[in-house]
């Protein structure tokens, strides 16, 4: 897929691409590669806009403006299905989920920082329901006055409910109303000579005022606003997004849309907004620093998605203009950092090319690692590093728990054989790497070279990285083909730092997969292998009998008493459990 676009008049839109007077270099190159045209007729313009956004997100066409931001935005979640509600971080889709959600926040760190401050003001629990039900004494959070200890009946449900109402007011942006209530309450308890309680309220007020200063925006009312400032420099684009919810500033995030060459800022921002709100609900207001293309079309589509009026506008004065200028200033700094990192990044890759005597600067580096504990649950991993950084969507996991794979060398060869054989047999299944980095020593390199020889692969450069004496970082040895002595780089070499980062990321990814496999094995029950017993029936059996040992002692009649259990299945379970004991 090369390009996805919408049009009211399809014939006119297609012919415009063949007009040499208005044809850009990007359009010319795209048309040279085009082999066909597909079109879909929609019932409305809004439907066309949504379809275009979905196709761009799913197909990632190389000539569209692309917003590559796979991370979901975190929220604060207040559970309301418990008599002592929990306030905690939530990440993922909130559609159909129970409870109240506040956000979205720009990052997990922003949520955690907010939670830290909220704990100092409102001692609401953050432990899970399982931890809550299994606790008889209060935890450390209670001791340091970050929780009121509802798990051990240290607070009444009514008193806890007051804090829930107060934290809800705060998160809705009604902090001034909350401050007024707390001040009134503080003076009331002071009159009643309850000075200790008054001091506690005073401390809460101070903490609230501090948070107000940190998150204040100067906006009137409890407004939900997204502020978007587009900045361009040296052919690169950043869109800085500020999150205002309930009149509070929740933070900001920088986005660097791709494939923006030759496009106007108005077109880029329009495409960005279109894709940005594809999988998230838009707020009532979106402030922009430039007028976007197809603004009326976008506004109607976002209003339909939100189920309420959405306004896209460019403020000229007042507090909203100041916030927009702040977003623009942050965007300029973010773009400067991005350009600086890109320049230094290119220099490091150029240095790496020279050190390893590569034919060209590597655009794609693949790193492989094997992880296990004493040969149990062995797994393999592949991570990808490109000129854009770590490409997490290209990471791959490999199961190497097979007969004949008795050591890491054999496992590494197996992983590489699977990877490169597939690339050779199915050219469309992936991209060939410019450099293959192996976590290991000479043995791993020899295994990789054997795979390359067997598959008759030419031009594939492989390097093995092994920790140096005493396994100290900075003394790594690099084993290269046709070199008897390992290469040791200076401890302050930027290329060394880059290779260490790539190796460590492969190690982290492999360990994560190994731990997942190990935890699944440890939690696996004998019941998982009983024919006819699924997840629900297994849970029902364990809930009724408590353990597999008790089930083994139970008679067929006792097993058959379970709701939905036939005598034939009960006999099968009893026979299976006794045969495997």
C-alpha positions in Angstrom: 0.0 0.0 0.0 1.4 3.4 -1.1 -1.2 6.0 -0.3 -4.7 6.3 1.2 -6.8 9.4 0.5 -10.4 10.6 0.5 -12.2 12.8 -2.0 -15.6 14.2 -2.8 -14.9 14.0 -6.5 -12.8 10.9 -7.1 -12.1 11.5 -10.8 -10.9 15.1 -10.2 -8.7 13.9 -7.3 -7.0 11.1 -9.3 -6.4 13.4 -12.3 -4.7 15.9 -10.1 -1.8 13.5 -9.5 -1.1 13.4 -13.2 -0.9 17.2 -13.6 2.8 17.8 -14.1 2.5 21.5 -13.3 1.4 20.7 -9.7 3.1 17.4 -9.3 5.6 17.2 -6.4 8.7 15.0 -6.4 7.0 12.8 -3.7 4.0 12.3 -6.0 6.2 11.5 -9.0 8.1 8.8 -7.1 4.9 7.4 -5.7 3.3 7.1 -9.2 6.3 5.3 -10.5 5.7 2.5 -7.9 1.9 2.4 -8.3 0.4 -0.7 -9.8 -3.3 -0.2 -9.3 -6.1 1.8 -7.7 -8.8 0.7 -5.3 -11.7 2.8 -4.1 -14.6 2.5 -1.6 -17.8 4.6 -1.7 -19.0 5.7 1.8 -22.4 7.0 2.9 -21.1 10.3 4.2 -18.0 12.6 4.4 -17.6 11.8 8.1 -17.6 8.0 7.3 -14.9 8.6 4.6 -12.8 10.5 7.2 -13.0 7.7 9.7 -12.3 5.0 7.1 -9.3 6.9 5.8 -7.9 7.2 9.4 -8.4 3.5 10.0 -6.7 2.4 6.8 -3.7 4.7 7.5 -3.3 3.3 11.0 -3.7 -0.3 9.9 -1.8 -0.3 6.6 0.9 2.4 7.4 1.2 3.5 3.7 4.6 4.9 3.0 3.4 8.2 1.4 0.8 9.3 4.0 1.5 11.4 7.1 2.0 8.8 9.8 1.5 9.2 13.5 3.5 6.3 14.9 2.4 6.4 18.5 1.3 2.9 19.6 1.3 3.6 23.3 -2.1 4.0 25.0 -2.5 6.9 27.3 -2.9 6.2 31.0 -5.8 7.3 33.2 -6.5 7.5 36.9 -9.2 4.9 37.7 -11.5 5.2 40.7 -13.3 1.8 41.3 -16.9 2.2 42.5 -17.8 -1.4 42.9 -16.2 -1.7 46.3 -17.3 -0.1 49.6 -13.7 1.2 49.9 -13.0 2.4 46.4 -9.4 2.2 45.0 -7.6 4.9 43.1 -4.9 3.6 40.8 -3.3 3.9 37.4 -5.1 2.3 34.4 -3.8 1.8 30.9 -5.8 0.6 28.0 -9.2 1.1 26.5 -11.8 2.5 28.9 -14.8 1.6 26.8 -17.3 -0.5 28.8 -15.1 -0.5 31.9 -16.7 0.1 35.3 -15.8 3.0 37.6 -14.7 6.6 37.0 -11.8 7.6 34.8 -9.8 10.8 35.0 -7.4 11.8 32.2 -5.9 11.0 29.8 -2.4 11.8 31.2 0.6 12.2 28.8 2.7 9.5 30.5 2.7 6.9 33.3 5.2 9.1 35.2 2.6 11.9 35.2 0.0 9.6 36.7 2.4 8.3 39.3 3.4 11.8 40.3 -0.2 12.8 40.6 -1.0 9.7 42.7 2.0 10.5 45.1 0.5 14.0 45.7 -3.0 12.7 46.1 -1.9 10.2 48.7 -0.6 13.1 50.8 -3.9 14.9 50.6 -6.5 12.0 50.4 -5.4 8.8 52.2 -7.2 6.5 49.7 -6.0 2.9 49.2 -4.1 1.8 46.1 -3.7 -1.9 46.9 -5.6 -4.4 44.7 -8.8 -6.0 45.9 -6.9 -9.3 46.4 -4.3 -7.6 48.6 -7.1 -5.8 50.4 -9.1 -8.9 51.2 -6.0 -10.9 52.3 -4.6 -8.3 54.7 -5.4 -8.2 58.5 -2.9 -5.6 59.5 -2.3 -2.2 57.8 0.7 -2.0 55.5 3.6 0.5 55.3 1.4 3.0 53.5 -0.7 3.3 56.6 2.3 3.8 58.8 3.6 6.7 56.7 0.1 8.3 56.5 -0.4 7.6 52.8 -3.5 5.3 53.4 -6.2 5.3 56.0 -6.1 1.5 56.5 -9.6 0.4 55.5 -8.3 -3.1 55.1 -8.0 -3.5 58.8 -11.0 -1.4 59.8 -9.0 1.7 60.8 -11.5 4.0 59.1 -15.3 3.9 58.8 -17.0 3.6 55.4 -18.7 7.0 55.9 -15.4 8.8 56.7 -13.7 7.1 53.7 -16.6 8.2 51.5 -15.9 11.8 52.4 -12.4 11.5 51.0 -13.7 9.8 47.8 -16.1 12.7 47.2 -13.2 15.2 47.9 -10.8 13.5 45.5 -13.5 13.3 42.9 -14.0 17.1 43.2 -10.3 17.7 42.9 -9.9 15.5 39.8 -12.9 17.1 38.2 -11.0 20.4 38.5 -13.3 21.8 41.2 -10.3 22.4 43.5 -11.4 25.9 44.5 -14.7 24.5 45.7 -12.8 21.8 47.6 -10.4 24.3 49.2 -13.4 26.5 50.4 -15.0 23.4 52.0 -11.8 22.4 53.8 -11.2 25.9 55.1 -14.7 26.1 56.5 -14.2 22.7 58.1 -10.8 23.7 59.5 -12.3 26.8 61.2 -15.2 24.8 62.5 -13.1 22.1 64.2 -10.8 24.9 65.6 -13.8 26.5 67.3 -14.6 23.0 68.8 -11.0 23.0 70.1 -10.1 19.9 68.0 -6.7 21.4 67.2 -5.1 18.1 66.0 -7.7 17.6 63.4 -7.5 21.3 62.4 -3.7 20.9 62.0 -4.3 17.9 59.7 -6.7 20.0 57.6 -4.2 22.8 57.5 -1.6 20.5 56.1 -4.0 19.1 53.5 -4.8 22.7 52.4 -1.1 23.5 52.0 -0.6 20.4 49.8 -3.6 21.3 47.7 -2.4 24.9 47.2 1.0 23.5 46.1 -0.7 21.2 43.6 -2.9 24.1 42.4 0.2 26.2 41.6 1.9 23.3 39.8 -1.1 22.4 37.7 -2.8 25.8 37.3 -3.5 27.1 33.8 -5.3 30.4 34.4 -8.4 29.1 32.5 -11.8 30.0 33.8 -14.1 27.1 34.6 -13.5 23.4 34.5 -12.6 23.1 30.9 -11.3 20.1 29.0 -8.9 21.3 26.3 -6.2 19.8 24.1 -3.6 22.3 22.9 -1.7 21.4 19.7 1.2 23.5 18.5 3.0 22.4 15.2 6.6 23.5 14.8 8.9 22.8 11.8 12.6 23.0 11.3 15.1 21.5 8.8 12.4 19.4 7.2 11.3 17.8 10.5 7.9 18.4 12.3 6.8 18.2 15.9 3.3 18.5 17.3 3.4 19.4 21.0 0.2 18.4 22.8 -0.8 19.8 26.1 -3.5 18.0 28.2 -6.0 20.2 30.1 -8.7 18.4 32.0 -11.1 20.1 34.4 -9.0 23.2 34.1 -5.8 21.4 35.4 -2.7 21.0 33.3 -1.9 17.2 33.3 1.3 17.6 31.2 2.4 17.4 27.6 3.9 15.1 25.0 5.9 15.5 21.8 4.8 13.7 18.6 7.0 13.5 15.5 4.8 12.6 12.5 6.5 10.9 9.6 6.3 11.3 5.8 5.7 15.1 6.0 8.1 16.1 3.1 6.5 18.6 0.7 3.3 19.0 2.7 2.0 22.2 4.1 1.7 22.7 7.9 -2.1 22.9 7.6 -2.2 19.5 5.8 0.1 17.9 8.4 -1.8 19.1 11.4 -5.1 18.1 9.8 -3.8 14.6 9.2 -2.3 14.5 12.7 -5.6 15.4 14.4 -7.5 12.9 12.2 -5.3 10.0 13.3 -4.7 11.2 16.9 -8.4 11.0 17.9 -9.1 7.8 16.0 -8.8 5.7 19.2 -9.4 8.3 21.9 -12.3 10.6 22.8 -11.7 14.3 21.8 -12.3 17.0 24.4 -14.8 19.9 23.9 -12.0 22.3 22.8 -8.9 21.8 20.6 -6.6 24.8 20.3 -4.2 25.0 17.4 -1.5 27.4 16.3 -2.4 27.3 12.6 -5.7 26.9 10.8 -6.0 23.2 9.7 -7.2 21.9 6.4 -10.8 20.7 6.2 -11.5 22.1 9.6 -15.3 22.0 9.3 -15.1 18.4 8.1 -12.8 17.5 11.0 -15.0 19.3 13.5 -18.2 17.5 12.4 -16.4 14.1 12.6 -15.0 14.7 16.1 -18.4 16.1 17.3 -20.0 12.8 16.1 -17.3 10.7 17.8 -17.5 12.6 21.1 -21.3 12.8 21.2 -21.1 16.5 22.0 -19.9 19.7 20.4 -16.1 19.9 19.6 -14.6 23.2 18.7 -11.3 23.6 16.9 -10.0 27.2 17.0 -6.9 29.4 17.0 -7.1 31.8 20.0 -5.6 35.3 19.5 -5.5 36.6 23.1 -6.0 35.8 26.7 -5.1 32.7 28.8 -5.7 30.3 26.0 -3.2 32.2 23.7 -0.6 32.1 26.5 -1.0 28.4 26.8 -0.7 28.0 23.1 2.5 30.1 23.1 3.8 27.8 25.9 3.0 24.7 23.8 4.8 26.3 20.8 7.9 27.1 23.0 8.0 23.5 24.3 7.6 22.2 20.8 10.6 24.2 19.6 12.8 22.9 22.4 11.6 19.3 21.7 12.4 19.6 18.0 15.9 21.1 18.8 16.6 18.1 21.1 15.3 15.7 18.4 17.5 17.2 15.7 20.5 17.2 18.1 19.9 13.6 19.0 19.5 12.7 15.3 22.7 14.4 14.3 24.7 12.7 17.1 22.9 9.4 16.4 24.0 9.6 12.8 27.6 10.3 13.8 27.6 7.2 16.1 26.3 5.0 13.4 28.9 6.4 11.0 31.6 5.6 13.6 30.2 2.1 14.0 30.5 1.6 10.2 34.1 2.6 10.2 35.0 0.5 13.3 33.4 -2.7 11.9 34.4 -1.9 8.3 30.9 -2.2 7.0 30.0 -1.3 3.4 27.5 1.4 4.5 26.0 3.0 7.6 23.7 0.4 9.2 20.0 1.3 8.8 18.8 -1.8 10.6 20.6 -3.7 13.4 19.1 -7.0 14.7 20.3 -8.3 18.1 19.7 -11.9 19.3 19.9 -13.3 22.8 19.1 -16.6 24.6 17.7 -16.7 28.2 17.1 -19.5 30.6 17.8 -20.6 34.2 19.8 -23.8 34.3 18.5 -24.9 30.9 14.8 -24.6 32.0 12.3 -22.7 29.9 14.9 -21.5 27.4 13.8 -18.8 25.0 15.3 -16.7 22.2 14.7 -13.0 21.4 15.3 -10.6 18.5 15.2 -6.9 18.9 15.6 -4.3 16.1 17.4 -1.0 16.2 17.1 1.5 13.3 18.0 5.1 12.6 14.7 6.0 14.4 15.8 4.0 17.6 14.3 0.8 18.9 11.6 -0.6 16.7 9.5 -2.5 19.2 6.9 -3.5 16.7 9.6 -5.6 15.0 10.7 -7.5 18.1 10.3 -11.3 17.9 10.2 -14.1 20.5 11.4 -17.7 19.9 10.7 -20.9 21.8 13.8 -23.0 21.8 12.7 -25.7 24.2 13.3 -28.6 21.8 15.2 -31.8 21.8 18.8 -31.5 20.6 19.1 -27.9 21.6 21.3 -28.6 24.6 23.3 -25.4 24.8 23.1 -21.7 23.9 25.2 -22.2 20.8 22.7 -24.7 19.3 19.8 -22.5 20.4 21.3 -19.4 18.8 21.8 -21.4 15.5 18.2 -22.6 15.7 16.8 -19.1 16.2 18.9 -17.7 13.3 17.9 -20.5 11.0 14.2 -19.9 11.6 14.6 -16.2 11.1 16.7 -16.1 8.0 15.1 -19.2 6.3 11.8 -17.4 6.5 13.2 -14.2 5.1 14.7 -16.1 2.2 11.6 -18.2 1.5 9.2 -15.3 2.1 10.8 -12.1 0.9 7.7 -10.0 2.0 7.9 -11.3 5.6 10.4 -8.7 6.7 13.5 -6.6 6.1 17.1 -7.9 6.0 19.4 -6.5 8.6 22.6 -4.6 7.8 24.2 -5.8 11.0 23.5 -8.9 13.2 24.6 -8.6 16.8 24.8 -11.8 18.9 24.9 -11.9 22.7 27.7 -14.4 23.2 31.2 -15.3 22.2 33.0 -17.1 19.4 30.7 -20.1 19.7 27.6 -18.0 18.9 29.4 -16.3 16.0 30.4 -19.7 14.5 26.8 -21.0 14.8 25.6 -17.9 13.0 28.2 -18.3 10.2 27.2 -21.9 9.8 23.6 -20.9 9.3 24.7 -18.2 6.7 26.7 -20.9 4.9 23.9 -23.4 4.9 21.4 -20.9 3.6 24.0 -19.4 1.2 23.5 -15.9 2.5 25.9 -13.2 1.2 26.5 -9.8 2.5 25.2 -10.5 6.0 27.6 -9.0 8.6 27.6 -10.7 12.0 29.3 -9.7 15.3 29.2 -11.4 18.7 29.5 -9.4 21.8 30.8 -11.0 25.0 31.3 -9.5 28.4 35.0 -9.0 29.3 37.0 -10.2 32.3 34.9 -10.3 35.5 31.9 -9.5 33.3 32.5 -5.8 33.6 30.6 -3.5 31.4 33.0 -1.4 29.3 35.4 -4.3 28.7 33.3 -6.1 26.2 35.0 -8.2 23.5 33.7 -8.2 19.9 34.2 -11.3 17.8 34.2 -10.6 14.1 34.4 -13.1 11.1 37.9 -13.8 9.8 39.5 -12.2 12.8 41.3 -14.4 15.3 41.6 -11.8 18.1 38.5 -10.1 19.5 38.1 -6.4 19.1 38.0 -4.2 22.3 36.7 -0.7 22.0 37.8 2.3 24.2 35.7 2.6 27.3 34.5 6.0 26.3 33.6 5.1 22.7 30.1 6.3 21.7 29.8 3.2 19.4 30.5 1.0 22.4 27.7 2.7 24.4 25.3 2.1 21.5 26.2 -1.6 21.1 25.8 -2.0 24.9 22.4 -0.4 24.8 21.3 -2.7 22.0 22.7 -5.8 23.8 21.0 -4.8 27.1 17.6 -4.2 25.4 17.8 -7.7 23.8 18.7 -9.1 27.2 15.8 -7.3 28.8 13.3 -8.6 26.2 14.6 -12.2 26.4 14.4 -12.2 30.2 10.8 -10.9 30.1 9.7 -13.7 27.8 11.6 -16.3 29.9 9.9 -15.1 33.1 6.5 -15.2 31.4 7.1 -18.8 30.3 8.4 -19.8 33.7 5.4 -18.2 35.5 3.0 -20.0 33.2 4.7 -23.3 33.9 4.7 -22.7 37.7 1.0 -21.9 37.7 0.0 -24.8 35.5 -2.3 -27.3 37.1 -2.7 -31.0 36.5 -6.3 -30.1 35.6 -5.0 -28.3 32.5 -4.2 -31.7 30.9 -7.5 -33.4 31.8 -9.6 -33.9 28.6 -13.0 -32.1 28.8 -11.9 -29.7 31.5 -11.7 -26.1 30.4 -10.9 -22.9 32.3 -14.3 -22.4 33.8 -14.7 -26.0 35.0 -11.2 -26.0 36.4 -12.0 -22.8 38.4 -15.2 -24.4 39.6 -13.5 -27.6 40.7 -10.7 -25.7 42.6 -13.3 -23.3 44.2 -15.4 -26.3 45.4 -12.6 -28.7 46.5 -9.8 -26.3 47.3 -6.9 -28.4 45.8 -6.1 -31.3 43.4 -5.1 -33.4 46.4 -8.6 -33.2 47.8 -10.1 -34.0 44.4 -8.0 -37.2 44.2 -9.5 -38.3 47.5 -13.0 -37.5 46.5 -15.3 -40.2 45.2 -16.9 -40.1 41.7 -20.2 -39.3 43.4 -18.7 -36.2 45.1 -17.2 -35.0 41.9 -20.5 -35.5 40.1 -22.3 -33.3 42.7 -20.6 -30.2 41.1 -23.2 -28.2 39.0 -22.9 -29.0 35.3 -20.8 -32.1 35.9 -21.9 -35.4 34.4 -21.1 -38.8 36.0 -19.2 -39.8 32.9 -16.9 -36.7 33.1 -16.5 -37.2 36.8 -15.3 -40.7 36.3 -12.8 -39.5 33.6 -11.5 -36.8 36.0 -11.2 -39.2 38.9 -9.4 -41.8 36.8 -7.0 -39.3 35.2 -6.1 -37.7 38.6 -5.3 -41.1 40.2 -3.3 -42.2 37.2 -1.1 -39.1 37.4 -0.6 -39.1 41.1 
